[in-house]
Amino acid sequence: MKTLEACYEVNFSKVNFLERKTRIKDNYTLLIGPPKAGKSFLIYDYLSLEDEKSYLYIDFENFKNTQINVKDLNSFIEEKNITILVLENFTFDFELPTCKSIIITSSVRAQEKGFKTLILMPLDFEEYLLHEHKHQNTTGAFNQFLKFGNIPQLINIEEFSKEQSLQNILKLYAKNETEINILKLLFSNIDEKKSVYQLYLVMKKEYKISKDKFYEYCRKYENNLLIFFIEKYEQEKAVKKLYSYNHAFLPAISHNKKFKNEFSNMIFLELFTRYKNIYYLDNIDFYLPQNDTCILSIPFFNPFLIKNLQKKLSPLIKKYDLKEIFIISIGNTEYFTCESIDIQVLPFYEWAVL
């Protein structure tokens, strides 16, 4: 009971919250997302609007909260007339008690009967602009976003500490050196067409690991929203493209520059928060069949590319009956047509807030 009493005394009324597009609205919510996406602060904001005596907040990553008795929990909820129970980093290792509202956070993409599943990713660019106050213009903020990524807690720390902070996030998540090396391999291959088997062969050359174990780790990371594999449209057996939940992990772990890959990953993350089905095609980075839209990542666009692009895009427009095509760049704006379709070239910082 002493542990529950301590948890009950936690007060969130004075938390300084950063506004997010995602909000908790359902009484029974399962909030999932990758590490440091902001799940806890979303809950703090939710609780800050409630009477501090109406909720019980338990974080199971806190060493002091690991020995909670289920019977005690039920009794405590009834005794204190608690209406909101929050279980942070819950591992589903005991039956949920009865409570008017239960909010659960987990890093695992799971489902719980009767619960609304809410996915929280790190900041998209529009959210980043709301929180980043150091730079007085959009392009300055964009440069920081591109360089250091979308993790909310990194916004207000000194620039010289940001790269080390990104590395520390990986160390916090990885349980051992094997996991660190696997994550480094995966993040160094973002925006590449690589099968898990091809990645395993690369890993096997330097580290001793079984194929089954490597596949198991990759499934876990995908389930935990650390990585994403997107398919080639209507070709399930084709090699998938790999993306990370933060494009800035690549430059944080490697001196090898892959600017196009980072930029494409950044575009993917903007799409992930908006669209359910994202694919790729030959010569097309992202295809959204529900919108008949294609998106190309060309960070350094110039007009000399137009004729070659028209040649590549023409058969795809006819085959997929495309209605919109966007080319996302660093700073270029351009318009041209192909098969009567207006093709817009837009800077990322304009496109992302459309």
C-alpha positions as CSV (number, residue, x, y, z in Angstrom):
1,M,0.0,0.0,0.0
2,K,2.9,2.4,0.7
3,T,3.8,2.3,-3.1
4,L,0.2,3.1,-4.1
5,E,0.1,5.9,-1.6
6,A,3.3,7.4,-3.1
7,C,1.9,7.1,-6.7
8,Y,-1.3,8.7,-5.5
9,E,0.5,11.8,-4.3
10,V,2.0,12.6,-7.8
11,N,0.5,15.9,-9.1
12,F,0.6,17.0,-12.7
13,S,-1.3,20.3,-12.3
14,K,1.8,22.4,-13.1
15,V,3.3,20.5,-16.0
16,N,4.6,22.6,-18.8
17,F,3.1,20.8,-21.8
18,L,4.0,21.1,-25.5
19,E,0.8,21.1,-27.6
20,R,0.3,18.0,-29.8
21,K,-2.1,17.1,-32.6
22,T,-2.8,13.8,-30.9
23,R,-5.0,14.0,-27.7
24,I,-6.4,11.4,-25.4
25,K,-10.2,11.5,-25.8
26,D,-11.4,8.0,-24.8
27,N,-11.9,6.7,-21.3
28,Y,-10.1,3.4,-22.2
29,T,-7.1,4.3,-24.2
30,L,-4.0,2.3,-25.1
31,L,-1.3,4.8,-26.1
32,I,1.6,3.3,-28.0
33,G,4.6,4.8,-29.8
34,P,8.4,4.6,-30.1
35,P,10.8,5.7,-27.4
36,K,10.8,9.4,-26.4
37,A,7.8,10.2,-28.7
38,G,6.1,12.1,-25.9
39,K,3.6,9.5,-24.6
40,S,4.2,10.5,-20.9
41,F,3.7,14.2,-21.5
42,L,0.5,13.5,-23.4
43,I,-0.8,11.8,-20.3
44,Y,0.6,14.5,-18.0
45,D,-1.4,17.1,-20.0
46,Y,-4.6,14.9,-19.8
47,L,-4.2,14.6,-16.0
48,S,-3.5,18.2,-15.5
49,L,-7.1,19.0,-16.3
50,E,-8.4,16.6,-13.7
51,D,-8.8,16.8,-10.0
52,E,-5.5,15.5,-8.5
53,K,-7.5,13.2,-6.1
54,S,-9.3,11.5,-9.0
55,Y,-6.4,9.7,-10.6
56,L,-3.7,7.2,-9.8
57,Y,-0.6,7.3,-11.9
58,I,1.8,4.3,-11.9
59,D,4.9,4.1,-14.0
60,F,6.3,0.5,-14.1
61,E,9.7,1.6,-15.4
62,N,10.2,3.2,-12.0
63,F,12.1,0.7,-9.9
64,K,10.0,1.6,-6.8
65,N,6.8,0.5,-8.5
66,T,7.6,-3.0,-9.5
67,Q,6.0,-4.8,-6.5
68,I,2.4,-3.7,-6.8
69,N,-0.2,-6.2,-5.5
70,V,-3.3,-6.5,-7.7
71,K,-5.6,-7.0,-4.8
72,D,-4.2,-3.9,-3.1
73,L,-4.7,-2.0,-6.3
74,N,-8.4,-2.9,-6.6
75,S,-8.9,-2.0,-2.9
76,F,-7.0,1.3,-3.2
77,I,-9.1,2.4,-6.3
78,E,-12.3,1.7,-4.4
79,E,-11.1,3.3,-1.1
80,K,-9.9,6.5,-2.7
81,N,-12.8,6.7,-5.3
82,I,-10.3,6.8,-8.1
83,T,-11.9,7.4,-11.5
84,I,-8.7,7.5,-13.7
85,L,-6.0,4.8,-13.6
86,V,-2.8,5.4,-15.6
87,L,-0.5,2.5,-16.1
88,E,2.7,3.7,-17.8
89,N,5.0,1.1,-19.5
90,F,2.5,-1.6,-18.6
91,T,3.5,-5.2,-19.6
92,F,0.1,-6.7,-19.3
93,D,1.3,-9.2,-16.7
94,F,-1.8,-8.9,-14.5
95,E,-5.5,-8.5,-15.0
96,L,-6.7,-4.9,-15.2
97,P,-8.7,-3.7,-12.3
98,T,-12.2,-2.1,-12.5
99,C,-12.0,1.7,-13.0
100,K,-14.1,4.3,-14.8
101,S,-11.1,5.3,-17.0
102,I,-7.9,3.4,-17.7
103,I,-5.0,4.9,-19.7
104,I,-2.2,2.5,-20.7
105,T,1.1,3.3,-22.4
106,S,3.3,0.7,-24.1
107,S,6.1,0.6,-26.6
108,V,4.6,-2.5,-28.1
109,R,2.0,-2.3,-30.9
110,A,-0.6,-4.3,-29.0
111,Q,-4.4,-4.5,-28.7
112,E,-6.6,-4.6,-25.6
113,K,-10.3,-5.5,-25.8
114,G,-12.5,-2.4,-25.2
115,F,-9.6,0.0,-25.6
116,K,-9.1,2.7,-28.2
117,T,-5.5,2.3,-29.6
118,L,-3.8,5.7,-30.1
119,I,-0.4,5.9,-31.9
120,L,1.8,8.8,-30.9
121,M,4.9,9.4,-33.1
122,P,7.5,12.1,-32.4
123,L,6.9,15.6,-33.7
124,D,5.8,16.2,-37.3
125,F,7.2,19.4,-38.8
126,E,4.1,21.5,-38.1
127,E,4.3,20.5,-34.4
128,Y,8.0,21.2,-34.4
129,L,7.4,24.7,-35.6
130,L,5.0,25.3,-32.6
131,H,7.7,24.2,-30.1
132,E,10.9,25.6,-31.7
133,H,11.3,29.2,-30.7
134,K,15.1,29.7,-31.0
135,H,14.9,30.4,-34.8
136,Q,12.7,33.2,-36.0
137,N,12.1,31.9,-39.5
138,T,10.8,28.6,-40.9
139,T,13.9,27.8,-42.9
140,G,16.1,28.1,-39.8
141,A,13.8,25.8,-37.9
142,F,13.7,23.4,-40.9
143,N,17.5,23.2,-40.9
144,Q,17.5,22.1,-37.2
145,F,14.7,19.6,-37.8
146,L,16.6,18.1,-40.7
147,K,19.8,17.9,-38.7
148,F,18.6,16.7,-35.4
149,G,15.2,15.1,-36.0
150,N,11.8,15.0,-34.4
151,I,12.3,14.0,-30.7
152,P,10.5,16.5,-28.5
153,Q,13.0,16.6,-25.7
154,L,15.9,17.6,-28.0
155,I,14.4,20.9,-29.0
156,N,15.5,22.9,-25.9
157,I,18.9,21.4,-25.2
158,E,22.2,22.9,-26.5
159,E,23.1,22.0,-30.1
160,F,26.5,20.4,-29.1
161,S,24.6,17.9,-26.9
162,K,22.0,16.8,-29.4
163,E,23.9,14.2,-31.3
164,Q,25.0,12.5,-28.0
165,S,21.4,12.7,-26.8
166,L,20.3,10.8,-29.9
167,Q,22.9,8.1,-29.3
168,N,21.8,7.9,-25.6
169,I,18.2,7.3,-26.7
170,L,19.4,4.2,-28.6
171,K,21.4,3.0,-25.7
172,L,18.4,3.4,-23.4
173,Y,16.3,1.2,-25.7
174,A,18.9,-1.4,-26.6
175,K,19.3,-4.1,-23.9
176,N,22.8,-5.2,-25.0
177,E,25.6,-4.6,-27.5
178,T,24.0,-6.9,-30.0
179,E,20.9,-4.7,-30.1
180,I,23.0,-1.5,-30.5
181,N,24.7,-3.0,-33.5
182,I,21.5,-4.2,-35.1
183,L,19.9,-0.8,-34.7
184,K,22.9,0.9,-36.1
185,L,22.8,-1.4,-39.1
186,L,19.1,-0.8,-39.6
187,F,19.3,3.0,-39.3
188,S,22.3,3.1,-41.6
189,N,20.1,1.5,-44.3
190,I,17.1,3.8,-44.2
191,D,15.4,4.5,-47.6
192,E,17.2,1.5,-49.1
193,K,15.5,-1.6,-50.7
194,K,16.9,-4.2,-48.4
195,S,15.3,-7.5,-47.3
196,V,15.8,-8.7,-43.7
197,Y,17.8,-11.6,-45.1
198,Q,20.2,-9.2,-46.9
199,L,20.6,-7.2,-43.7
200,Y,21.3,-10.3,-41.8
201,L,24.1,-11.3,-44.2
202,V,25.7,-7.9,-43.6
203,M,25.4,-8.3,-39.8
204,K,26.7,-11.9,-39.9
205,K,30.0,-10.8,-41.5
206,E,31.0,-8.8,-38.4
207,Y,29.0,-10.2,-35.5
208,K,28.0,-13.7,-34.3
209,I,24.2,-13.9,-34.4
210,S,21.7,-16.5,-35.6
211,K,19.3,-15.8,-38.4
212,D,16.3,-16.5,-36.2
213,K,17.6,-14.1,-33.5
214,F,18.2,-11.4,-36.0
215,Y,14.7,-11.8,-37.5
216,E,13.2,-11.8,-34.0
217,Y,14.9,-8.4,-33.2
218,C,13.7,-6.9,-36.5
219,R,10.1,-8.0,-35.8
220,K,10.3,-6.5,-32.3
221,Y,11.6,-3.2,-33.7
222,E,8.9,-3.1,-36.3
223,N,6.2,-3.9,-33.7
224,N,7.6,-1.2,-31.4
225,L,7.5,1.4,-34.3
226,L,11.2,1.9,-34.4
227,I,11.4,0.8,-38.0
228,F,9.0,0.5,-40.9
229,F,9.1,-1.6,-44.0
230,I,7.0,-0.4,-46.9
231,E,6.0,-2.6,-49.8
232,K,6.2,-2.1,-53.5
233,Y,2.6,-1.6,-54.7
234,E,0.8,-4.9,-55.6
235,Q,4.1,-6.8,-55.3
236,E,4.2,-8.2,-51.8
237,K,7.2,-10.5,-52.5
238,A,9.3,-7.6,-53.8
239,V,12.1,-6.2,-51.6
240,K,10.7,-3.6,-49.1
241,K,12.1,-0.2,-48.3
242,L,13.2,0.5,-44.8
243,Y,12.6,3.6,-42.7
244,S,13.2,4.8,-39.1
245,Y,11.0,6.6,-36.7
246,N,13.6,9.5,-36.6
247,H,15.5,10.4,-39.7
248,A,18.3,12.0,-37.7
249,F,19.5,8.7,-36.2
250,L,21.5,8.0,-39.4
251,P,23.9,11.0,-39.1
252,A,24.1,10.5,-35.3
253,I,25.6,7.0,-35.7
254,S,27.7,7.3,-38.8
255,H,30.1,9.6,-40.6
256,N,28.8,8.3,-43.9
257,K,26.6,11.0,-45.5
258,K,23.4,9.8,-47.1
259,F,21.5,13.1,-47.3
260,K,18.9,11.8,-49.9
261,N,18.1,8.9,-47.6
262,E,17.6,11.1,-44.5
263,F,15.5,13.5,-46.5
264,S,13.3,10.7,-47.9
265,N,12.8,9.3,-44.4
266,M,11.7,12.7,-43.2
267,I,9.1,12.8,-46.0
268,F,7.9,9.2,-45.1
269,L,7.3,10.2,-41.4
270,E,5.1,13.1,-42.5
271,L,3.1,10.7,-44.7
272,F,2.9,8.0,-41.9
273,T,1.0,10.3,-39.6
274,R,-1.6,11.1,-42.4
275,Y,-2.1,8.0,-44.5
276,K,-2.8,4.3,-43.8
277,N,-1.4,2.8,-47.0
278,I,2.0,3.9,-48.3
279,Y,3.9,2.1,-51.0
280,Y,6.7,2.7,-53.5
281,L,6.9,2.2,-57.2
282,D,9.7,2.0,-59.8
283,N,11.1,5.6,-60.0
284,I,8.6,6.7,-57.4
285,D,9.5,7.1,-53.7
286,F,5.9,7.1,-52.3
287,Y,2.6,6.1,-53.8
288,L,-0.7,6.8,-52.0
289,P,-3.3,4.7,-53.9
290,Q,-6.2,6.1,-51.8
291,N,-5.4,9.6,-53.2
292,D,-4.0,8.6,-56.6
293,T,-1.0,10.6,-55.6
294,C,2.7,10.1,-56.0
295,I,5.5,11.9,-54.1
296,L,9.1,12.1,-55.2
297,S,12.0,13.0,-53.0
298,I,14.5,15.2,-54.9
299,P,16.2,17.4,-52.4
300,F,18.3,19.4,-54.9
301,F,15.9,19.8,-57.8
302,N,16.8,21.8,-60.9
303,P,14.8,22.5,-64.1
304,F,17.2,20.4,-66.2
305,L,15.6,17.3,-64.6
306,I,12.1,18.1,-66.0
307,K,12.4,16.4,-69.4
308,N,13.8,13.2,-67.9
309,L,11.1,13.2,-65.2
310,Q,8.4,13.6,-67.8
311,K,9.7,10.6,-69.6
312,K,9.7,8.5,-66.5
313,L,6.3,9.7,-65.1
314,S,4.3,9.5,-68.3
315,P,3.7,5.7,-68.3
316,L,3.1,5.7,-64.5
317,I,0.4,8.4,-64.8
318,K,-1.4,6.3,-67.4
319,K,-1.0,3.0,-65.6
320,Y,-2.1,4.2,-62.2
321,D,-4.5,7.0,-63.3
322,L,-2.6,9.5,-61.1
323,K,-4.3,12.7,-60.1
324,E,-1.5,14.5,-58.2
325,I,2.3,14.4,-58.2
326,F,4.5,16.3,-55.8
327,I,8.2,16.6,-55.9
328,I,9.6,17.6,-52.5
329,S,12.9,19.5,-52.4
330,I,15.0,21.5,-49.9
331,G,14.1,24.9,-51.2
332,N,13.0,24.9,-54.8
333,T,9.6,25.8,-56.1
334,E,8.6,24.8,-59.7
335,Y,5.6,23.8,-61.7
336,F,5.5,21.7,-64.9
337,T,3.0,19.4,-66.6
338,C,3.0,15.8,-67.7
339,E,0.1,14.1,-69.4
340,S,-2.1,17.0,-68.4
341,I,-1.2,16.6,-64.8
342,D,0.2,19.6,-62.9
343,I,3.3,18.6,-61.1
344,Q,4.3,20.8,-58.1
345,V,7.9,21.1,-56.8
346,L,7.7,22.3,-53.2
347,P,10.2,22.9,-50.4
348,F,9.6,20.4,-47.6
349,Y,8.8,23.2,-45.1
350,E,5.9,24.3,-47.4
351,W,4.6,20.9,-48.3
352,A,4.6,19.6,-44.7
353,V,2.3,22.2,-43.4
354,L,-0.2,22.1,-46.4
